[in-house]
Amino acid sequence: MVIIGLYVIGVALLVALLFAVVWFAFGRGEDLPPVDRGTTLTRLPRAGISGDDVRHLVFGQTIRGYDTSEVDWALEKLAREIDELRDVVQELSGRDVADTGAIPTVRVTPSKDE
């Protein structure tokens, strides 16, 4: 009978020790405060957006799909970046025409994905 009592006490101490370790390692189960409205995981650099930046976009999900404000924001940022790049290309093309008098040609090489 003494052995069974020691066994029960030993198991209870082991469970209490395991509970204490888990409690200190992972917290006491408090709820986190809600995330502020407008907070998003969607991130893009201010300028110089690369293809990898776009490929790594993460949008928050809602009941009916993605959060439309995040998608709209990302698309607007990408549109502005494309417009800026096209303006630079047009400006540089204009310089080439002014310098040489020839119409510039652009060679497009297909990517490996196509």
C-alpha positions, 0 to 999 in steps of 0.5 A: 500500500505504501508503494502505491501511495508513493507512486501516486504522490510521485506522479502528482509531483511529476504532473505538477512539475510538467504543468509549471514548466509549460505554464512558464514556457508558454504563458498563463493563457491570457488573451492578447488584445485585439489588433488595431483596425488598419493593421496589416501584414501586407508589406511592400518597400517604399520604392524599388519593388521587385518581383520577389516582393510581389511574390511574398505578399501576404493578405489578411483573410476575411470570411469571404476571401481576402481583405479588399482594402489590403489588396487595393493598397497593394495594387495601387502601390504596384501601379504607381511603381509601374508608372514611375518605371515607364516614365523613366523608360520614356525619358531615357528613350527620349534622350536616346532619340535626341542624342542619336536621332534614331528611334530606340529599339528595345529587345525583350527576352522571354523569362524562364517561366514562359 
